């Protein structure tokens, strides 16, 4: 077995203020993702440009935070939060949903693109290239917090997590950081290098949805389902929410193949 590295979830103590690794993961993901997306925006011959994306950042933050929190409350524990609505605001207790955050960002993309008269699909492509960076740091923060750990295993790399009982468990957070973060980032990078694909608005965003959906479904095979939810038939909630993402992503990729920049 491997020894779980018991890292303090609090990264810094600034007087009465405690800065947690999870908060730093969000900040790192947003800042690095912004710079990376702006880099690709400067290569494009169409809007959104780098300045547009910088102006969108505040919208993106609101979409991620509000969508992630409301998505978690509605998808995972609706009866609890309907009975305790005040606790929806208590985000410091944890509870964020990627699928909810994704939906929140989609809404802000549509609103921002409409207001600024630009292609929502082109803006979505830029957001998609940045997303794996935030996913990587977020999953590493999950590992540091000892949360969202894996199912029991007898594999030699199994770990005993502080809140996971005495069983050896998969470090599934690291599996997901690799699949949803590193592997997806590399795959999108090679697609981005093809200018013809970047010009087909919606293709990169669709590829992200397909890639993330597949990575999440695989990762959920090793991850312990949330105790208050368990399995839904043979599936987890994460798998069920990821399946529509794959279908939508495939649709966007197929549509983009028939829509070149010259045709728009």
Buried (B, 14 or more C-beta within 10 A) or exposed (E): EEEBEEEEBEBEEEEEEBEBBBBBBBEBBBEBBBBBBBEBBEEBEBBBBBEBBBEBBEBBBBBBBBBBBBBBBBBBBEEEBEEEEEBBEEBEEEBBBBBBBBBBBBBBBEEBBEEEEBBBBBBBBBBBBBBBBBBBBBBBBBBBBBBBBBBBBEBEEBBBBEEBEEBBBBBBBBBBBBBBBBBBBEBBEEBBEEEEBBBBBBBBBBBBBBBBBBBBBBBBEBBBBBEEEEEEEEBBBBBBBBEEBBEBBBBBBEBBEEBEBEEE
